[in-house]
């Protein structure tokens, strides 16, 4: 079992930045890829970014490409999502997940509880 806890969400003005963190505990010796997803009210969960266990491979959703950066520190069992140039449409609950590298939620076995990001115009 892996437990994931996100932090760093909050309220920010459009054009601002936030950095989300996701701390993993439990069976962290397994080599999981990590992903970030988000879900806005009334919408389906959307892929944001993924990173392989080594950190060599990353992939981004089209809506965040060039603005968000995913990274990880395996020594700290933590994955990050740096979000720049935020837009009101980035408003959502952001979830981190651990599993196999990819863009579909079904690839991920473990999920955090989510952290709210609200971008005001």
trRosetta pair geometry for C-beta under 8 A, 3 or more apart (Angstrom, degrees):
i j d omega theta_ij theta_ji phi_ij phi_ji
1 26 4.9 -85 101 -174 73 145
1 27 5.8 126 57 -3 34 112
1 110 7.4 126 -166 -102 57 128
2 24 5.7 -19 -172 -161 107 105
2 25 7.3 145 -160 74 59 38
2 26 4.6 -173 -114 75 36 124
2 27 5.2 -86 -66 54 78 84
2 28 6.6 109 -123 -74 101 61
2 30 7.5 -100 -61 49 124 119
2 32 6.9 -18 -60 -20 170 159
2 98 5.2 -52 102 63 155 152
2 109 7.6 90 34 93 115 103
2 110 4.3 -84 71 -52 104 178
3 24 7.0 144 77 -157 51 51
3 25 4.8 -19 61 63 102 90
3 26 4.9 119 4 -21 81 123
3 110 7.6 -115 -84 -174 18 130
4 22 5.6 -2 -169 -177 102 105
4 23 7.3 154 -152 77 51 44
4 24 5.6 -18 -98 -99 73 72
4 96 5.3 -141 173 88 136 103
4 97 7.2 -144 21 -101 173 27
4 98 6.3 179 -63 -14 130 108
4 110 5.8 134 -14 136 116 105
4 111 6.5 -107 51 155 132 19
4 112 3.7 -95 111 -69 104 88
5 22 7.0 160 76 -154 38 56
5 23 5.1 -17 60 58 93 93
5 25 7.7 16 1 5 107 107
5 112 5.9 154 -96 -137 16 114
5 113 7.2 6 -122 18 60 101
6 9 7.1 47 135 -24 112 109
6 20 6.1 -13 -165 -174 102 109
6 21 7.0 151 -154 84 52 50
6 22 5.0 -22 -95 -98 70 81
6 94 6.5 -176 -172 99 157 89
6 95 6.9 -126 -34 -130 148 35
6 96 5.4 154 -79 3 105 106
6 112 4.5 115 -22 134 96 155
6 113 6.9 -141 27 56 97 67
6 114 6.3 -17 40 -155 141 10
6 115 4.1 -130 118 -18 118 114
7 20 7.2 155 81 -157 39 63
7 21 5.1 -15 61 61 89 98
7 22 7.8 169 19 -81 66 38
7 23 7.4 16 6 -3 111 104
7 115 6.2 159 -107 -92 16 150
8 18 6.1 135 153 169 96 98
8 19 5.5 -86 -165 97 144 56
8 20 4.3 179 76 -114 128 42
8 21 5.1 117 -25 9 129 79
8 115 6.5 70 57 138 62 163
9 18 7.0 49 -124 171 36 148
9 20 6.4 28 -61 -103 70 101
9 94 6.4 175 -87 35 117 111
9 115 3.4 179 -17 150 128 102
9 116 4.9 131 149 67 144 43
9 117 4.8 -112 -141 -66 95 67
10 18 6.5 179 46 -119 92 132
10 116 7.7 87 -71 91 18 80
10 117 7.1 8 43 -119 37 57
10 118 7.3 -83 137 37 32 84
11 118 4.7 -21 -106 74 72 108
11 119 8.0 167 -156 -84 52 25
11 120 6.5 31 -174 -20 96 110
12 16 4.0 -138 172 85 112 137
12 17 7.2 -135 -167 54 155 20
12 18 5.5 -140 -28 -48 151 109
12 86 5.7 65 98 60 125 156
12 117 7.6 -23 20 -166 108 85
12 118 7.4 148 25 84 61 57
12 119 5.7 -25 75 -110 83 69
12 120 7.3 -170 92 19 33 81
13 16 4.9 99 62 -21 68 123
13 119 7.3 59 172 -163 13 68
13 120 5.4 -46 -111 67 55 93
14 86 6.3 -133 -134 98 42 77
14 87 5.9 35 -137 -126 97 39
14 88 5.9 -34 -83 -41 114 78
14 119 5.7 85 -82 166 63 104
14 120 6.6 -108 -24 90 79 45
14 121 5.3 33 -26 -118 135 46
15 85 6.2 -22 -134 -136 45 51
15 86 6.7 -55 22 53 12 68
16 86 5.4 -29 67 34 66 117
16 119 7.5 -173 49 -131 99 93
17 82 7.2 -6 -169 -177 111 79
17 83 6.2 162 -153 90 62 61
17 84 4.7 -10 -104 -106 105 62
17 85 7.7 22 -79 -13 80 37
17 86 6.6 171 -89 -18 31 106
18 83 5.0 -1 59 58 79 111
18 86 6.8 44 6 -59 96 144
18 117 6.3 -171 63 -129 160 114
19 80 6.0 -12 -176 -168 101 108
19 81 7.0 163 -157 81 53 49
19 82 5.0 -15 -109 -105 90 65
19 83 7.0 -177 -86 20 38 74
20 36 7.2 113 82 -124 141 136
20 80 6.7 150 83 -160 57 54
20 81 4.2 1 54 53 106 101
20 83 7.0 46 -6 -12 97 113
20 94 5.8 -89 -103 108 163 148
20 96 7.6 178 138 -52 122 111
20 115 6.3 166 -133 66 113 139
20 117 7.5 -68 -67 -66 121 124
21 78 5.8 -18 -167 -169 99 115
21 79 7.5 146 -159 80 50 44
21 80 5.6 -21 -102 -103 64 74
22 34 7.0 164 82 -168 138 132
22 36 7.7 -164 -26 -89 142 91
22 78 6.5 151 75 -157 50 62
22 79 4.7 -14 58 60 107 90
22 80 7.5 -165 18 -75 77 30
22 81 7.8 50 -13 -9 106 98
22 96 3.4 8 -109 7 157 171
22 112 5.9 -122 -139 -41 107 150
23 76 7.7 -74 -122 146 87 89
23 77 6.4 63 -163 106 65 91
23 78 5.1 -22 -99 -100 64 90
24 28 5.1 130 119 -102 112 110
24 32 7.9 178 -134 56 162 134
24 34 8.0 -117 -49 -98 134 125
24 77 4.4 -117 64 168 90 102
24 78 7.1 -165 12 -80 79 38
24 79 7.5 52 -24 -3 110 95
24 98 6.4 82 -112 -64 133 143
25 28 6.5 -53 -135 -40 21 120
25 77 6.8 98 -75 129 48 150
27 30 5.4 25 142 0 100 112
28 77 4.7 -27 -151 -121 152 128
31 53 4.1 19 -178 -130 89 167
32 53 6.2 128 70 -90 26 101
32 98 4.0 27 152 -175 153 99
32 99 6.0 16 -155 -33 104 12
32 100 7.9 -85 -148 -61 68 33
32 109 7.9 -109 -125 39 126 107
32 110 7.7 -30 -141 35 162 116
33 50 6.1 24 160 -179 117 103
33 51 6.6 180 -163 89 79 45
33 52 5.2 -46 -110 -124 101 40
33 53 5.8 -84 -74 -44 54 69
33 98 7.4 153 78 -155 44 54
33 99 6.4 -35 62 82 87 48
33 100 5.8 40 31 -180 121 20
33 101 3.6 174 -92 -70 166 72
33 102 7.5 100 92 3 154 59
33 107 8.0 -17 70 137 125 119
34 50 7.0 170 92 -152 45 60
34 51 5.4 -6 60 57 89 92
34 70 7.6 -173 96 179 102 126
34 72 6.1 130 32 -84 140 135
34 79 4.3 -149 131 -73 162 163
34 96 6.3 -8 -174 -173 104 103
34 97 7.0 152 -158 80 57 49
34 98 5.7 -25 -102 -99 72 67
35 47 7.1 -54 -175 -142 125 86
35 48 7.6 134 173 54 79 78
35 49 6.8 177 -152 93 62 47
35 50 4.2 -19 -102 -101 89 85
35 51 7.6 176 -81 19 46 61
35 96 7.0 156 84 -157 46 56
35 97 4.7 -18 62 61 94 99
35 98 7.9 -177 21 -76 75 24
35 99 7.3 -30 8 42 114 94
35 102 7.7 -43 -71 68 141 48
35 103 7.8 158 -133 -116 138 35
35 107 7.8 89 -17 82 149 109
35 108 5.8 -105 37 -75 125 137
36 48 4.2 -55 104 71 96 122
36 49 4.8 19 42 50 107 85
36 50 7.5 -153 22 -70 63 46
36 70 6.3 -160 2 -100 120 121
36 79 7.8 -159 -54 127 96 124
36 81 4.9 63 -74 -78 163 143
36 94 6.2 -7 -170 -172 103 102
36 95 7.1 152 -156 80 54 47
36 96 5.6 -31 -97 -100 68 68
36 97 7.6 171 -86 18 22 81
37 45 5.1 24 162 175 130 104
37 46 6.3 156 -164 77 78 41
37 47 5.8 -46 -108 -104 84 39
37 48 5.8 179 -106 2 24 94
37 94 7.4 160 85 -155 41 55
37 95 4.9 -17 65 62 90 99
37 96 8.0 159 22 -96 71 21
37 97 6.3 26 2 -7 110 124
37 105 6.3 34 -85 -91 162 98
38 45 7.2 163 83 -155 27 64
38 46 5.4 -24 65 61 78 96
38 48 5.4 73 -9 -53 100 123
38 90 7.7 -38 165 -168 172 62
38 92 3.8 81 170 106 111 143
38 93 6.6 160 -155 79 68 42
38 94 4.8 -28 -98 -99 92 66
38 95 7.0 171 -88 16 36 75
38 117 7.6 -51 -129 38 128 120
39 43 6.4 -176 -162 84 63 85
39 44 7.2 -87 -125 145 93 24
39 45 4.5 -41 -78 -99 108 66
39 46 6.8 157 -84 11 50 77
39 92 5.6 151 68 -172 25 110
39 93 5.4 -19 60 58 84 94
39 95 7.2 23 0 -7 102 115
39 114 7.8 -53 38 -123 105 138
40 43 4.4 31 65 32 89 127
40 46 7.8 12 2 3 89 123
40 91 6.3 77 -115 99 109 74
40 92 4.2 -76 -67 -99 72 94
40 93 7.8 166 -84 14 33 68
43 46 7.0 -9 136 -33 119 111
43 92 7.8 -67 63 -113 126 115
45 95 7.5 -30 -143 32 120 133
45 105 5.7 52 98 -63 138 143
46 61 6.6 62 158 -126 97 166
46 63 7.6 -7 162 34 140 139
46 92 7.5 -72 38 -141 114 169
47 50 7.4 -30 -167 -34 109 103
47 61 4.9 155 100 -73 80 115
47 103 4.4 24 -137 -168 168 84
47 104 7.3 -55 -66 -76 129 27
47 105 7.7 -142 -74 -51 86 72
48 60 7.3 -31 158 -148 49 69
48 61 5.3 -70 -126 8 26 123
48 64 5.6 33 -158 9 78 157
48 68 6.6 -53 172 109 102 167
48 81 7.1 23 125 -139 136 143
48 94 7.1 1 -18 -136 161 98
49 58 6.7 -7 -173 -172 100 97
49 59 6.8 164 -153 86 55 51
49 60 4.9 -11 -103 -106 86 70
49 61 6.8 -96 -58 1 55 81
49 64 6.7 -87 -51 91 100 139
49 68 5.9 -135 -45 118 137 125
49 69 7.9 116 -134 -177 163 13
49 70 4.0 176 137 -39 136 131
49 81 6.3 153 46 -119 135 106
50 58 6.8 167 86 -152 54 52
50 59 4.9 -1 52 53 97 96
50 70 7.0 142 64 76 7 171
50 101 5.8 126 154 -153 129 69
50 102 6.5 -170 -127 57 173 16
50 103 6.4 -120 -15 -82 136 57
51 55 5.9 4 175 -119 117 54
51 57 7.0 153 -155 90 47 59
51 58 5.0 -11 -101 -102 77 83
51 70 4.7 -153 -42 125 116 121
51 71 7.0 132 -96 -113 162 16
51 72 5.5 176 107 -17 146 117
51 79 6.6 175 47 -140 132 120
51 101 7.8 -92 107 -119 19 101
52 55 6.6 -119 72 -31 76 14
52 56 5.9 -31 62 51 129 73
52 57 4.0 60 -12 51 125 99
52 58 7.5 -111 4 -63 78 47
52 101 5.0 -5 -97 -91 76 141
53 74 7.5 59 178 -93 74 130
53 101 7.9 -102 -17 -55 72 111
54 57 7.4 66 62 11 97 79
55 58 7.7 3 -170 -55 52 98
55 71 6.9 35 -143 -154 115 62
55 72 5.3 -143 -89 51 105 99
55 74 7.6 -120 -33 -29 116 106
57 101 6.6 43 94 -158 129 150
58 70 5.5 170 -142 64 119 106
59 101 7.9 109 11 179 123 96
59 103 6.6 -90 116 -69 134 100
60 64 5.5 -122 -176 85 110 93
60 65 4.4 140 104 -90 129 75
60 68 6.4 157 -135 72 125 102
60 70 7.5 179 -84 -2 89 110
61 64 5.2 59 67 24 90 99
61 65 6.9 -139 89 -38 39 84
61 103 7.4 127 -81 -144 81 116
62 65 5.7 -35 -141 -2 32 120
63 89 7.6 -105 -173 120 128 120
64 67 5.4 -107 -167 61 60 101
64 68 4.1 -6 167 12 118 124
64 83 7.6 -62 -150 -124 118 89
64 90 7.6 93 -96 -112 99 108
65 68 7.7 -49 -79 40 19 86
67 83 6.8 25 138 -158 93 60
67 84 5.3 -145 -169 72 70 75
67 85 4.7 -104 -132 60 111 109
67 86 7.6 139 169 -75 130 41
68 81 6.1 -10 -170 -174 111 91
68 82 6.6 156 -158 83 55 56
68 83 5.1 -10 -107 -105 90 67
68 84 7.2 -178 -81 25 40 69
69 81 7.4 158 79 -156 44 45
69 82 4.4 -5 56 56 95 108
69 84 7.8 28 -1 1 97 106
70 79 6.9 -1 -171 179 93 103
70 80 7.0 160 -154 85 47 58
70 81 5.6 -15 -100 -102 72 72
70 82 7.9 -159 -72 22 26 73
71 79 7.2 171 91 -157 40 62
71 80 4.9 -9 62 56 87 105
71 82 7.2 25 8 -7 109 106
72 78 6.9 173 -152 96 65 48
72 79 4.3 -26 -101 -105 92 76
72 80 7.0 -177 -83 15 39 73
73 76 4.3 23 107 33 116 107
73 77 7.8 -36 94 16 74 20
73 78 5.2 4 54 61 97 91
73 79 7.9 -172 23 -82 60 36
73 80 7.7 44 -5 -15 94 108
74 77 6.8 32 -162 -79 40 44
79 96 6.1 153 72 -149 122 138
81 94 7.1 -136 63 176 155 144
81 96 7.8 -159 -22 -84 121 103
83 86 5.7 55 142 -79 108 101
83 90 6.9 139 -173 -180 135 150
83 117 7.4 25 58 -147 169 154
86 90 5.1 -105 -157 49 83 150
86 117 7.8 -130 -143 168 137 120
86 119 4.6 -152 146 -111 114 135
87 90 5.1 113 59 -12 69 99
87 119 6.1 88 101 119 22 156
88 91 5.9 -18 -179 -14 53 114
88 119 5.0 -151 -101 98 37 101
88 120 7.0 19 -101 -154 93 11
88 121 4.8 -18 -60 -61 133 96
89 119 7.8 -36 33 63 31 131
90 117 6.4 -55 133 119 93 126
90 119 5.1 58 62 -6 97 143
91 117 6.3 -152 -128 104 43 74
91 118 5.1 35 -130 -129 104 49
91 119 5.1 -130 -60 28 86 81
92 116 8.0 -152 114 -143 29 55
92 117 6.2 6 56 56 58 96
93 114 4.2 18 170 180 112 131
93 115 7.0 151 -158 69 68 25
93 116 5.5 -38 -101 -94 72 61
93 117 7.6 154 -107 18 22 73
94 114 6.4 145 71 -153 36 72
94 115 5.4 -28 61 62 91 80
94 116 7.7 155 14 -105 78 12
94 117 5.5 40 -17 -7 117 118
95 111 5.7 -5 177 -164 124 101
95 112 5.6 178 -156 61 70 87
95 113 7.9 -150 -119 89 89 14
95 114 4.7 -39 -81 -90 83 81
96 111 7.5 157 87 -151 45 53
96 112 4.8 43 51 3 82 128
97 105 7.2 -169 -79 -140 175 70
97 108 3.6 29 154 179 127 154
97 109 7.9 141 -180 45 94 38
97 110 6.4 157 -157 84 62 53
97 111 4.9 -17 -103 -99 89 70
97 112 7.2 -121 -68 5 50 78
98 108 6.3 118 68 -156 25 93
98 109 6.5 -46 94 57 75 82
98 110 4.4 -4 51 59 100 108
99 107 5.1 150 117 133 129 67
99 108 3.4 -166 9 -121 136 44
99 109 4.5 141 -97 2 102 74
99 110 6.8 171 -54 23 85 69
100 107 4.4 -102 66 -177 94 102
100 108 7.3 -136 35 -75 60 47
101 107 7.4 -69 72 154 17 144
102 107 4.2 121 56 -27 122 172
103 107 7.9 73 44 17 26 137
104 107 5.4 104 72 -11 80 100
105 108 6.0 -67 -165 34 49 108
108 111 6.7 89 127 -69 120 83
112 115 7.8 -15 124 -20 131 87
